[in-house]
Amino acid sequence: MTVTYSSKVANATFFGFHRLLLKWKGSIYKLLYREFIVFATLYTAISVLYRFFLTGSQKRFFEKLSIYCDKYAEQIPVTFVLGFYVTLVVNRWWNQFVNLPWPDRLMFLISSCVQGRDEYGRLLRRTLMRYVNLTSLLIFRSVSTAVYKRFPTVDHVVG
């Protein structure tokens, strides 16, 4: 799902994040409002039916039915399902972390492949690492607003 206000998401503060939840496009509320309305309607209907229209014996039967359904609902524990969800979220975060470009890994590769202890080899390794740092900066500049504020133009990058 494409969120067009990604710059606001990136700059959201801890206490200002609730305002982002009220934005409709790409919102969790947009995904769940139908289910919530159905749930609230059914819950209200069952509650009104139980409180005002059922007799005493019908209420006891309803309570027994509720206990019976609760026994089978406990067979799939919520903590088990929650564990799968947390594992999924942490794996997504870890994959994003692993896919960050780390210039030091490439520096080790360059230093092992570009041979020479003379001035040409040293300058070649340094130039290649400057290109790697430049590409990292350009990528982070297009993704992060903090980096974009630090380097808003190409002149700032050159400086």
DSSP file with accessible surface (Angstrom, degrees, kcal/mol):
  #  RESIDUE AA STRUCTURE BP1 BP2  ACC     N-H-->O    O-->H-N    N-H-->O    O-->H-N    TCO  KAPPA ALPHA  PHI   PSI    X-CA   Y-CA   Z-CA
    1    1 A M              0   0  166      0, 0.0     2,-0.5     0, 0.0     0, 0.0   0.000 360.0 360.0 360.0 130.9    0.0    0.0    0.0
    2    2 A T        -     0   0  126      2,-0.0     2,-0.6     4,-0.0    24,-0.0  -0.761 360.0-161.9 -90.0 125.5    1.4    3.4   -1.0
    3    3 A V    >   -     0   0   45     -2,-0.5     3,-0.7     1,-0.1    23,-0.1  -0.940   5.2-163.7-108.7 120.5    1.3    6.1    1.7
    4    4 A T  T 3  S+     0   0   99     -2,-0.6     3,-0.3     1,-0.2    -1,-0.1   0.557  84.4  61.4 -82.9  -7.7    1.7    9.5    0.2
    5    5 A Y  T >>  +     0   0   28      1,-0.2     4,-1.5    20,-0.1     3,-0.6  -0.184  61.0 132.1-109.0  42.3    2.4   11.1    3.6
    6    6 A S  H <>  +     0   0   77     -3,-0.7     4,-2.4     1,-0.2    -1,-0.2   0.811  67.2  60.8 -66.1 -28.6    5.6    9.1    4.3
    7    7 A S  H 3> S+     0   0   63     -3,-0.3     4,-1.5     1,-0.2    -1,-0.2   0.885 104.7  49.1 -66.6 -34.2    7.5   12.3    5.2
    8    8 A K  H <4 S+     0   0  110     -3,-0.6     4,-0.2     2,-0.2    -2,-0.2   0.867 110.6  50.8 -70.5 -33.6    5.1   12.9    8.0
    9    9 A V  H >< S+     0   0   68     -4,-1.5     3,-1.0     1,-0.2    -2,-0.2   0.913 109.5  50.5 -67.5 -41.1    5.5    9.3    9.2
   10   10 A A  H 3< S+     0   0   63     -4,-2.4    -1,-0.2     1,-0.2    -2,-0.2   0.833 116.5  40.6 -67.5 -30.1    9.3    9.6    9.2
   11   11 A N  T 3< S+     0   0   77     -4,-1.5    -1,-0.2    -5,-0.2    -2,-0.2   0.258  84.6 130.4-102.6  12.0    9.2   12.8   11.2
   12   12 A A    <   -     0   0   36     -3,-1.0     2,-0.1    -4,-0.2     5,-0.1  -0.420  48.9-140.4 -70.5 137.5    6.4   11.8   13.7
   13   13 A T     >  -     0   0   90     -2,-0.1     4,-0.7     1,-0.1    -1,-0.1  -0.424  27.1-103.3 -87.3 171.5    7.2   12.3   17.3
   14   14 A F  T  4 S+     0   0  173      1,-0.2     3,-0.5     2,-0.2     4,-0.2   0.924 122.5  35.6 -63.2 -43.2    6.2    9.9   20.0
   15   15 A F  T  4 S+     0   0  166      1,-0.2     3,-0.3     2,-0.1    -1,-0.2   0.648 116.1  55.1 -86.7 -15.5    3.2   12.0   21.2
   16   16 A G  T >> S+     0   0    7      1,-0.2     3,-0.8     2,-0.1     4,-0.6   0.434  81.8  89.4 -94.4   0.4    2.3   13.3   17.7
   17   17 A F  H >X S+     0   0   99     -4,-0.7     4,-1.0    -3,-0.5     3,-0.8   0.815  73.9  68.3 -68.8 -28.3    2.0    9.8   16.2
   18   18 A H  H 3> S+     0   0  112     -3,-0.3     4,-0.7     1,-0.3    -1,-0.2   0.815  92.5  60.6 -63.2 -27.2   -1.7    9.6   17.1
   19   19 A R  H X4 S+     0   0  161     -3,-0.8     3,-0.7     1,-0.2     4,-0.3   0.853  99.3  56.5 -67.6 -31.3   -2.5   12.3   14.6
   20   20 A L  H X< S+     0   0   19     -3,-0.8     3,-1.1    -4,-0.6    -1,-0.2   0.828  98.7  60.8 -68.0 -30.1   -1.1   10.1   11.8
   21   21 A L  H 3< S+     0   0   63     -4,-1.0     8,-0.3     1,-0.2    -1,-0.2   0.759  97.7  59.2 -67.4 -23.5   -3.6    7.4   12.8
   22   22 A L  T << S+     0   0  130     -4,-0.7     2,-0.3    -3,-0.7    -1,-0.2   0.581  79.5 103.5 -82.9  -9.7   -6.4    9.7   12.0
   23   23 A K    <   -     0   0   75     -3,-1.1    -3,-0.0    -4,-0.3     0, 0.0  -0.556  65.0-149.7 -72.0 136.4   -5.3   10.1    8.4
   24   24 A W    >   +     0   0  136     -2,-0.3     3,-2.0     2,-0.1     2,-0.3   0.930  69.3  83.3 -81.0 -44.2   -7.6    8.1    6.2
   25   25 A K  T 3  S+     0   0  114      1,-0.3   -20,-0.1     5,-0.1    -2,-0.1  -0.424 113.1   0.6 -68.9 122.4   -5.4    7.0    3.3
   26   26 A G  T 3  S+     0   0   20     -2,-0.3    -1,-0.3     1,-0.2     2,-0.2   0.684 100.2 150.2  77.4  17.2   -3.4    3.9    4.3
   27   27 A S    <>  -     0   0    6     -3,-2.0     4,-1.0     1,-0.1    -1,-0.2  -0.494  56.5-133.6 -87.0 152.0   -5.0    3.9    7.7
   28   28 A I  H  > S+     0   0   85      1,-0.2     4,-1.6     2,-0.2     5,-0.1   0.831 109.5  60.0 -68.4 -29.2   -5.6    0.8    9.9
   29   29 A Y  H  > S+     0   0  112     -8,-0.3     4,-1.7     1,-0.2    -1,-0.2   0.870  99.1  56.1 -66.4 -35.6   -9.1    2.2   10.5
   30   30 A K  H  4 S+     0   0   92     -6,-0.3     4,-0.3     1,-0.2    -1,-0.2   0.855 110.4  45.8 -64.5 -33.4   -9.8    2.1    6.8
   31   31 A L  H  < S+     0   0  100     -4,-1.0     4,-0.2     1,-0.2    -1,-0.2   0.823 123.8  30.8 -77.2 -30.9   -9.0   -1.6    6.8
   32   32 A L  H  X S+     0   0   91     -4,-1.6     4,-2.3     1,-0.1     5,-0.2   0.449  86.3  95.1-112.3  -1.8  -10.9   -2.5   10.0
   33   33 A Y  H  X S+     0   0   89     -4,-1.7     4,-2.4     1,-0.2     5,-0.2   0.882  86.8  51.7 -66.9 -33.7  -13.9   -0.2   10.2
   34   34 A R  H  > S+     0   0  145     -4,-0.3     4,-2.5     2,-0.2    -1,-0.2   0.946 112.1  45.6 -65.4 -46.8  -16.3   -2.7    8.5
   35   35 A E  H  > S+     0   0  114     -4,-0.2     4,-2.7     1,-0.2    -1,-0.2   0.881 112.9  51.6 -62.5 -38.4  -15.4   -5.5   10.8
   36   36 A F  H  X S+     0   0  137     -4,-2.3     4,-2.9     2,-0.2     5,-0.2   0.915 109.5  48.9 -66.1 -40.8  -15.7   -3.2   13.8
   37   37 A I  H  X S+     0   0   92     -4,-2.4     4,-2.5     2,-0.2     5,-0.2   0.930 113.1  47.6 -64.8 -42.2  -19.1   -2.0   12.8
   38   38 A V  H  X S+     0   0   86     -4,-2.5     4,-2.7     2,-0.2     5,-0.3   0.937 114.1  47.5 -63.3 -44.2  -20.3   -5.6   12.3
   39   39 A F  H  X S+     0   0  133     -4,-2.7     4,-2.8     1,-0.2     5,-0.2   0.939 113.2  47.0 -62.4 -47.9  -18.8   -6.7   15.6
   40   40 A A  H  X S+     0   0   32     -4,-2.9     4,-2.3     2,-0.2    -1,-0.2   0.904 113.7  49.0 -63.1 -39.3  -20.3   -3.7   17.5
   41   41 A T  H  X S+     0   0   87     -4,-2.5     4,-2.6    -5,-0.2    -2,-0.2   0.945 114.1  44.2 -65.1 -48.0  -23.7   -4.3   15.9
   42   42 A L  H  X S+     0   0  103     -4,-2.7     4,-2.7     2,-0.2     5,-0.3   0.910 113.8  50.7 -64.6 -40.8  -23.8   -8.0   16.7
   43   43 A Y  H  X S+     0   0  143     -4,-2.8     4,-2.5    -5,-0.3    -1,-0.2   0.932 112.6  46.5 -62.6 -43.9  -22.5   -7.5   20.2
   44   44 A T  H  X S+     0   0   82     -4,-2.3     4,-2.8    -5,-0.2     5,-0.2   0.921 112.7  50.1 -64.6 -42.0  -25.2   -4.9   20.9
   45   45 A A  H  X S+     0   0   58     -4,-2.6     4,-2.6     2,-0.2    -2,-0.2   0.931 113.3  45.0 -64.3 -44.2  -27.9   -7.1   19.4
   46   46 A I  H  X S+     0   0   82     -4,-2.7     4,-2.8     2,-0.2     5,-0.2   0.912 113.9  50.2 -66.6 -40.1  -26.9  -10.1   21.5
   47   47 A S  H  X S+     0   0   27     -4,-2.5     4,-2.5    -5,-0.3     5,-0.2   0.929 112.8  45.3 -64.6 -44.4  -26.6   -8.0   24.6
   48   48 A V  H  X>S+     0   0   59     -4,-2.8     4,-2.4     2,-0.2     5,-0.6   0.921 113.9  50.3 -64.9 -41.9  -30.1   -6.4   24.1
   49   49 A L  I  X>S+     0   0   87     -4,-2.6     4,-1.5    -5,-0.2     5,-1.1   0.932 113.8  45.2 -60.8 -44.8  -31.5   -9.8   23.3
   50   50 A Y  I  <5S+     0   0   56     -4,-2.8     4,-0.3     1,-0.2    -2,-0.2   0.913 118.3  41.3 -66.7 -44.2  -30.0  -11.3   26.5
   51   51 A R  I  <5S+     0   0  151     -4,-2.5    -1,-0.2    -5,-0.2    -2,-0.2   0.835 129.7  19.2 -76.9 -33.8  -30.9   -8.5   28.8
   52   52 A F  I  <5S+     0   0  151     -4,-2.4    -3,-0.2    -5,-0.2    -2,-0.2   0.690 126.2  35.5-114.7 -22.9  -34.5   -7.7   27.7
   53   53 A F  I  <<S+     0   0  146     -4,-1.5     2,-0.3    -5,-0.6    -3,-0.2   0.655  91.3  86.0-113.2 -19.1  -36.0  -10.6   25.7
   54   54 A L      < -     0   0   41     -5,-1.1     2,-0.1    -4,-0.3    -4,-0.0  -0.644  66.7-134.1 -87.8 146.1  -34.8  -13.9   27.2
   55   55 A T     >  -     0   0   76     -2,-0.3     4,-2.4     1,-0.1     5,-0.2  -0.288  36.2 -92.3 -83.2 178.7  -36.5  -15.6   30.1
   56   56 A G  H  > S+     0   0   40      1,-0.2     4,-2.0     2,-0.2     5,-0.1   0.903 126.1  45.4 -61.6 -45.5  -34.6  -17.0   33.1
   57   57 A S  H  > S+     0   0   73      1,-0.2     4,-2.1     2,-0.2    -1,-0.2   0.881 113.1  51.2 -68.6 -34.5  -34.3  -20.6   31.6
   58   58 A Q  H  > S+     0   0   92      2,-0.2     4,-2.4     1,-0.2    -2,-0.2   0.883 108.1  52.8 -69.4 -33.8  -33.2  -19.2   28.3
   59   59 A K  H  X S+     0   0   66     -4,-2.4     4,-2.4     2,-0.2    -2,-0.2   0.914 109.0  49.1 -65.4 -42.6  -30.6  -17.0   29.9
   60   60 A R  H  X S+     0   0  143     -4,-2.0     4,-2.4     2,-0.2    -2,-0.2   0.914 111.2  49.9 -63.6 -40.6  -29.1  -20.1   31.7
   61   61 A F  H  X S+     0   0  142     -4,-2.1     4,-2.4     2,-0.2    -2,-0.2   0.916 110.7  49.8 -62.4 -41.8  -29.1  -22.0   28.4
   62   62 A F  H  X S+     0   0   65     -4,-2.4     4,-2.4     2,-0.2    -2,-0.2   0.905 110.3  50.4 -63.0 -40.9  -27.3  -19.0   26.7
   63   63 A E  H  X S+     0   0   87     -4,-2.4     4,-2.3     2,-0.2    -2,-0.2   0.908 110.8  48.9 -65.0 -40.6  -24.7  -19.0   29.6
   64   64 A K  H  X S+     0   0  148     -4,-2.4     4,-2.5     2,-0.2    -2,-0.2   0.907 111.0  50.4 -64.7 -40.6  -24.1  -22.7   29.2
   65   65 A L  H  X S+     0   0   80     -4,-2.4     4,-2.4     2,-0.2    -2,-0.2   0.905 109.7  51.0 -62.9 -38.8  -23.7  -22.3   25.5
   66   66 A S  H  X S+     0   0   54     -4,-2.4     4,-2.1     2,-0.2    -2,-0.2   0.913 110.9  47.6 -65.3 -42.4  -21.2  -19.4   26.1
   67   67 A I  H  X S+     0   0  107     -4,-2.3     4,-1.8     2,-0.2    -1,-0.2   0.906 111.0  52.1 -65.5 -40.8  -19.2  -21.6   28.5
   68   68 A Y  H  X S+     0   0  126     -4,-2.5     4,-1.3     1,-0.2    -2,-0.2   0.928 111.6  45.9 -60.8 -44.6  -19.2  -24.5   26.0
   69   69 A C  H  X S+     0   0   73     -4,-2.4     4,-1.5     1,-0.2    -1,-0.2   0.866 108.6  57.1 -66.9 -34.1  -17.9  -22.2   23.2
   70   70 A D  H  X S+     0   0   88     -4,-2.1     4,-1.3     1,-0.2    -1,-0.2   0.860 100.4  57.9 -66.5 -34.6  -15.3  -20.7   25.5
   71   71 A K  H  < S+     0   0  132     -4,-1.8     3,-0.3     1,-0.2     4,-0.2   0.916 110.1  43.1 -61.2 -42.8  -13.9  -24.2   26.2
   72   72 A Y  H >< S+     0   0  124     -4,-1.3     3,-0.7     1,-0.2     4,-0.3   0.749 107.2  60.2 -77.6 -22.4  -13.2  -24.7   22.5
   73   73 A A  H >< S+     0   0   64     -4,-1.5     3,-0.8     1,-0.2    -1,-0.2   0.779  97.8  60.9 -72.1 -25.1  -11.9  -21.2   22.0
   74   74 A E  T 3< S+     0   0  130     -4,-1.3    -1,-0.2    -3,-0.3    -2,-0.2   0.599  83.8  79.3 -77.0 -10.2   -9.1  -22.1   24.6
   75   75 A Q  T <  S+     0   0  136     -3,-0.7    -1,-0.2    -4,-0.2    -2,-0.2   0.801  94.2  48.8 -69.3 -28.0   -7.8  -24.8   22.4
   76   76 A I  S <  S-     0   0  119     -3,-0.8    -1,-0.2    -4,-0.3     2,-0.1  -0.891  93.8-144.7-107.5  98.4   -6.0  -22.3   20.2
   77   77 A P     >  -     0   0   58      0, 0.0     4,-1.5     0, 0.0     3,-0.2  -0.361   8.8-137.1 -69.1 143.3   -4.2  -20.1   22.8
   78   78 A V  H  > S+     0   0  117      1,-0.2     4,-3.0     2,-0.2     5,-0.2   0.858 103.3  59.6 -66.7 -34.4   -3.9  -16.4   22.0
   79   79 A T  H  > S+     0   0  111      1,-0.2     4,-2.1     2,-0.2    -1,-0.2   0.874 102.7  53.2 -64.7 -33.3   -0.3  -16.3   23.1
   80   80 A F  H  > S+     0   0  119     -3,-0.2     4,-1.6     2,-0.2    -1,-0.2   0.943 112.8  42.5 -64.8 -47.0    0.6  -18.9   20.5
   81   81 A V  H  X S+     0   0   80     -4,-1.5     4,-1.9     1,-0.2    -2,-0.2   0.903 113.6  52.7 -66.5 -39.9   -1.0  -16.9   17.7
   82   82 A L  H  X S+     0   0   96     -4,-3.0     4,-2.8     1,-0.2     5,-0.2   0.871 104.1  57.6 -64.2 -34.8    0.6  -13.7   19.1
   83   83 A G  H  X S+     0   0   32     -4,-2.1     4,-2.3    -5,-0.2    -1,-0.2   0.904 105.7  49.2 -62.0 -41.6    4.0  -15.4   19.1
   84   84 A F  H  X S+     0   0  129     -4,-1.6     4,-2.2     2,-0.2    -1,-0.2   0.914 111.7  49.7 -62.9 -40.2    3.7  -16.0   15.4
   85   85 A Y  H  X S+     0   0  144     -4,-1.9     4,-2.4     2,-0.2    -2,-0.2   0.934 111.4  47.1 -65.6 -45.3    2.7  -12.4   14.8
   86   86 A V  H  X S+     0   0   75     -4,-2.8     4,-2.8     1,-0.2     5,-0.3   0.907 110.9  52.9 -64.3 -39.5    5.6  -11.0   16.9
   87   87 A T  H  X S+     0   0   78     -4,-2.3     4,-2.5    -5,-0.2    -1,-0.2   0.921 109.1  49.7 -61.2 -41.2    8.0  -13.4   15.0
   88   88 A L  H  X S+     0   0   85     -4,-2.2     4,-2.1     2,-0.2    -2,-0.2   0.931 112.4  46.8 -63.4 -44.3    6.7  -12.1   11.7
   89   89 A V  H  X S+     0   0   68     -4,-2.4     4,-2.3     2,-0.2    -2,-0.2   0.934 113.8  47.4 -65.8 -44.1    7.2   -8.4   12.8
   90   90 A V  H  X S+     0   0   78     -4,-2.8     4,-2.9     1,-0.2    -1,-0.2   0.906 110.7  52.4 -66.7 -38.3   10.7   -9.0   14.1
   91   91 A N  H  X S+     0   0   86     -4,-2.5     4,-2.4    -5,-0.3    -1,-0.2   0.900 109.1  49.7 -64.3 -39.1   11.7  -10.9   11.0
   92   92 A R  H  X S+     0   0  159     -4,-2.1     4,-1.9     2,-0.2    -2,-0.2   0.925 112.8  47.2 -64.1 -42.2   10.6   -8.1    8.8
   93   93 A W  H  X S+     0   0  147     -4,-2.3     4,-2.3     1,-0.2    -2,-0.2   0.928 112.2  49.7 -64.2 -43.5   12.5   -5.6   10.9
   94   94 A W  H  X S+     0   0  129     -4,-2.9     4,-2.8     1,-0.2     5,-0.2   0.900 108.4  52.9 -65.1 -38.8   15.6   -7.8   10.9
   95   95 A N  H  X S+     0   0   93     -4,-2.4     4,-1.8     1,-0.2    -1,-0.2   0.894 109.6  49.0 -64.0 -36.9   15.5   -8.2    7.1
   96   96 A Q  H  < S+     0   0  138     -4,-1.9     4,-0.3     2,-0.2    -1,-0.2   0.906 112.4  48.4 -66.6 -39.6   15.3   -4.4    6.7
   97   97 A F  H >< S+     0   0   78     -4,-2.3     3,-1.2     1,-0.2    -2,-0.2   0.924 111.5  49.0 -66.0 -42.4   18.3   -4.0    9.0
   98   98 A V  H 3< S+     0   0   57     -4,-2.8    -1,-0.2     1,-0.3    -2,-0.2   0.860 107.2  56.4 -66.9 -32.7   20.3   -6.7    7.2
   99   99 A N  T 3< S+     0   0  129     -4,-1.8    -1,-0.3    -5,-0.2    -2,-0.2   0.450  78.8 113.8 -82.8   0.5   19.6   -5.1    3.8
  100  100 A L  S <  S-     0   0   68     -3,-1.2     2,-0.5    -4,-0.3    -3,-0.0  -0.491  79.2-109.1 -65.8 140.2   21.0   -1.7    4.9
  101  101 A P        -     0   0   53      0, 0.0    -1,-0.1     0, 0.0    -2,-0.1  -0.606  32.7-164.3 -75.6 122.7   24.1   -0.9    2.9
  102  102 A W    >>  -     0   0   96     -2,-0.5     4,-1.0     1,-0.1     3,-0.7  -0.918   8.0-161.5-108.0 112.4   27.2   -1.2    5.1
  103  103 A P  H 3> S+     0   0   37      0, 0.0     4,-2.3     0, 0.0     5,-0.1   0.800  84.9  66.7 -66.1 -25.6   30.2    0.5    3.5
  104  104 A D  H 3> S+     0   0   79      1,-0.2     4,-2.1     2,-0.2     5,-0.2   0.869  96.7  54.0 -67.6 -33.1   32.7   -1.3    5.7
  105  105 A R  H <> S+     0   0  149     -3,-0.7     4,-1.6     1,-0.2    -1,-0.2   0.932 112.2  44.2 -63.1 -43.5   31.9   -4.7    4.2
  106  106 A L  H  X S+     0   0   70     -4,-1.0     4,-2.9     1,-0.2    -2,-0.2   0.856 108.9  58.4 -69.6 -31.8   32.6   -3.3    0.8
  107  107 A M  H  X S+     0   0   71     -4,-2.3     4,-2.9     2,-0.2    -2,-0.2   0.913 105.1  49.8 -63.7 -41.7   35.7   -1.6    2.1
  108  108 A F  H  X S+     0   0  128     -4,-2.1     4,-1.6     2,-0.2    -1,-0.2   0.910 112.1  48.5 -62.5 -39.9   37.1   -5.0    3.2
  109  109 A L  H  X S+     0   0   99     -4,-1.6     4,-1.9     2,-0.2     5,-0.2   0.927 113.3  46.6 -66.0 -43.0   36.4   -6.4   -0.2
  110  110 A I  H  X S+     0   0   22     -4,-2.9     4,-3.0     1,-0.2    -2,-0.2   0.929 111.2  51.4 -65.4 -43.0   38.0   -3.5   -2.0
  111  111 A S  H  < S+     0   0   58     -4,-2.9    -1,-0.2     1,-0.2    -2,-0.2   0.824 113.4  45.2 -68.0 -26.7   41.1   -3.6    0.3
  112  112 A S  H  < S+     0   0   68     -4,-1.6    -1,-0.2    -5,-0.2    -2,-0.2   0.788 120.1  39.2 -84.6 -25.4   41.5   -7.3   -0.4
  113  113 A C  H  < S+     0   0   86     -4,-1.9     2,-1.0    -5,-0.2    -2,-0.2   0.823 102.6  68.8 -93.1 -35.5   41.0   -7.1   -4.2
  114  114 A V  S  < S-     0   0   28     -4,-3.0    -1,-0.1    -5,-0.2     2,-0.1  -0.767  77.0-164.4 -89.3 104.1   42.8   -3.8   -5.1
  115  115 A Q        +     0   0  146     -2,-1.0    10,-0.1    -3,-0.0    -3,-0.1  -0.402  33.9  89.0 -86.6 165.0   46.5   -4.7   -4.5
  116  116 A G        -     0   0   31     -2,-0.1    -2,-0.0     1,-0.1     0, 0.0   0.127  46.8-148.5 117.8 128.8   49.4   -2.4   -4.2
  117  117 A R  S    S+     0   0  255      4,-0.1    -1,-0.1    -2,-0.0    -2,-0.0   0.357  72.9  98.6 -99.1   3.0   51.2   -0.6   -1.4
  118  118 A D  S  > S-     0   0   93      1,-0.1     4,-1.8     4,-0.0     5,-0.2  -0.154  93.5 -93.6 -83.4-178.6   52.2    2.3   -3.7
  119  119 A E  H  > S+     0   0  107      1,-0.2     4,-2.5     2,-0.2     5,-0.2   0.876 121.8  55.9 -66.3 -35.5   50.5    5.6   -4.1
  120  120 A Y  H  > S+     0   0  164      1,-0.2     4,-2.4     2,-0.2    -1,-0.2   0.927 108.4  46.9 -64.9 -44.5   48.3    4.5   -7.0
  121  121 A G  H  > S+     0   0    1      2,-0.2     4,-2.5     1,-0.2    -1,-0.2   0.905 113.1  49.1 -63.9 -41.2   46.8    1.6   -5.1
  122  122 A R  H  X S+     0   0  106     -4,-1.8     4,-2.5     2,-0.2    -2,-0.2   0.932 113.2  46.2 -64.7 -44.5   46.1    3.8   -2.0
  123  123 A L  H  X S+     0   0   70     -4,-2.5     4,-2.6     2,-0.2    -2,-0.2   0.885 111.9  51.8 -66.7 -36.7   44.5    6.5   -4.2
  124  124 A L  H  X S+     0   0   59     -4,-2.4     4,-2.5    -5,-0.2     5,-0.2   0.933 111.4  46.4 -65.5 -45.2   42.4    3.9   -6.1
  125  125 A R  H  X S+     0   0   61     -4,-2.5     4,-2.2     2,-0.2    -2,-0.2   0.922 114.3  48.1 -62.6 -42.7   41.1    2.3   -2.8
  126  126 A R  H  X S+     0   0   99     -4,-2.5     4,-2.1    -5,-0.2    -2,-0.2   0.918 111.9  49.3 -65.9 -39.8   40.3    5.8   -1.4
  127  127 A T  H  X S+     0   0   56     -4,-2.6     4,-2.1     2,-0.2    -2,-0.2   0.923 110.6  50.2 -65.7 -42.7   38.5    6.9   -4.6
  128  128 A L  H  X S+     0   0   59     -4,-2.5     4,-2.1     1,-0.2    -1,-0.2   0.908 110.9  49.1 -62.5 -40.1   36.4    3.7   -4.7
  129  129 A M  H  X S+     0   0   30     -4,-2.2     4,-2.7     2,-0.2    -1,-0.2   0.865 107.7  54.6 -69.7 -31.9   35.4    4.2   -1.0
  130  130 A R  H  X S+     0   0  154     -4,-2.1     4,-2.4     2,-0.2    -1,-0.2   0.911 108.5  48.9 -65.9 -38.5   34.5    7.8   -1.7
  131  131 A Y  H  X S+     0   0  147     -4,-2.1     4,-2.6     2,-0.2    -2,-0.2   0.898 110.9  50.5 -64.8 -39.6   32.2    6.5   -4.5
  132  132 A V  H  X S+     0   0   17     -4,-2.1     4,-2.4     2,-0.2    -2,-0.2   0.933 111.7  47.0 -64.2 -44.8   30.7    4.0   -2.1
  133  133 A N  H  X S+     0   0   85     -4,-2.7     4,-2.5     1,-0.2    -2,-0.2   0.887 111.4  52.5 -64.0 -37.3   30.1    6.7    0.5
  134  134 A L  H  X S+     0   0   71     -4,-2.4     4,-2.6     2,-0.2    -2,-0.2   0.932 109.8  47.3 -64.9 -44.8   28.6    8.9   -2.2
  135  135 A T  H  X S+     0   0   75     -4,-2.6     4,-2.3     2,-0.2    -2,-0.2   0.906 112.2  50.5 -64.6 -38.6   26.1    6.3   -3.3
  136  136 A S  H  X S+     0   0   11     -4,-2.4     4,-2.9     2,-0.2     5,-0.3   0.928 111.0  49.3 -62.4 -43.1   25.2    5.5    0.3
  137  137 A L  H  X S+     0   0   34     -4,-2.5     4,-2.4     1,-0.2    -2,-0.2   0.923 111.1  48.8 -62.8 -42.8   24.6    9.2    0.9
  138  138 A L  H  X S+     0   0   80     -4,-2.6     4,-1.4     2,-0.2    -1,-0.2   0.890 113.2  47.4 -66.5 -37.0   22.4    9.5   -2.2
  139  139 A I  H  X S+     0   0   84     -4,-2.3     4,-1.0     2,-0.2     3,-0.3   0.953 114.9  44.6 -67.7 -48.9   20.4    6.5   -1.3
  140  140 A F  H  X S+     0   0   69     -4,-2.9     4,-3.2     1,-0.2     3,-0.3   0.844 109.3  58.1 -64.9 -31.1   19.9    7.6    2.3
  141  141 A R  H  < S+     0   0   47     -4,-2.4    -1,-0.2    -5,-0.3    -2,-0.2   0.863 106.9  47.3 -66.6 -34.2   19.1   11.1    1.1
  142  142 A S  H  < S+     0   0   98     -4,-1.4    -1,-0.2    -3,-0.3    -2,-0.2   0.683 122.6  35.1 -79.8 -16.0   16.2    9.8   -1.0
  143  143 A V  H  < S+     0   0  109     -4,-1.0     2,-0.5    -3,-0.3    -2,-0.2   0.822 111.0  56.4-103.1 -43.3   14.9    7.7    1.9
  144  144 A S     X  -     0   0   40     -4,-3.2     4,-1.9    -5,-0.2    -1,-0.2  -0.791  57.1-157.4-103.3 131.5   15.5    9.7    5.1
  145  145 A T  H  > S+     0   0   31     -2,-0.5     4,-2.3     2,-0.2     5,-0.2   0.815  95.6  59.0 -73.1 -28.7   14.3   13.2    5.7
  146  146 A A  H  > S+     0   0   66      2,-0.2     4,-1.5     1,-0.2    -1,-0.2   0.920 108.9  43.5 -66.0 -42.1   17.0   13.8    8.3
  147  147 A V  H  > S+     0   0   37     -7,-0.3     4,-2.4     1,-0.2    -2,-0.2   0.899 112.3  54.0 -69.0 -36.8   19.7   13.1    5.7
  148  148 A Y  H  < S+     0   0  121     -4,-1.9    -2,-0.2    -8,-0.3    -1,-0.2   0.883 107.7  49.9 -65.2 -36.7   17.9   15.2    3.1
  149  149 A K  H  < S+     0   0  147     -4,-2.3    -1,-0.2     1,-0.2    -2,-0.2   0.852 111.9  48.4 -68.1 -33.2   17.8   18.2    5.6
  150  150 A R  H  < S+     0   0  159     -4,-1.5    -2,-0.2     1,-0.3    -1,-0.2   0.859 127.9  24.9 -73.0 -36.4   21.5   17.8    6.2
  151  151 A F  S  < S+     0   0   42     -4,-2.4    -1,-0.3    -5,-0.1    -2,-0.1  -0.638  71.9 158.5-126.5  75.4   22.3   17.6    2.4
  152  152 A P        +     0   0   43      0, 0.0     2,-0.3     0, 0.0    -1,-0.1   0.829  65.7  27.0 -74.2 -28.2   19.4   19.4    0.7
  153  153 A T  S  > S-     0   0   60      1,-0.1     4,-1.3    -5,-0.0     3,-0.3  -0.805  83.8-107.5-127.5 172.1   21.3   20.1   -2.6
  154  154 A V  H  > S+     0   0   98     -2,-0.3     4,-2.6     1,-0.2     5,-0.2   0.841 117.5  62.2 -67.8 -30.4   24.2   18.7   -4.6
  155  155 A D  H  > S+     0   0  132      1,-0.2     4,-2.4     2,-0.2    -1,-0.2   0.882 101.9  50.9 -62.8 -36.8   26.3   21.6   -3.5
  156  156 A H  H  4 S+     0   0   94     -3,-0.3    -1,-0.2     2,-0.2    -2,-0.2   0.876 109.7  50.4 -68.1 -34.2   26.0   20.5    0.1
  157  157 A V  H  < S+     0   0   29     -4,-1.3    -2,-0.2     2,-0.2    -1,-0.2   0.925 111.4  47.7 -67.5 -42.6   27.0   17.0   -0.9
  158  158 A V  H  <        0   0  121     -4,-2.6    -2,-0.2     1,-0.2    -1,-0.2   0.914 360.0 360.0 -65.0 -39.6   30.0   18.3   -2.7
  159  159 A G     <        0   0   98     -4,-2.4    -1,-0.2    -5,-0.2    -2,-0.2   0.906 360.0 360.0 -66.2 360.0   30.9   20.5    0.3
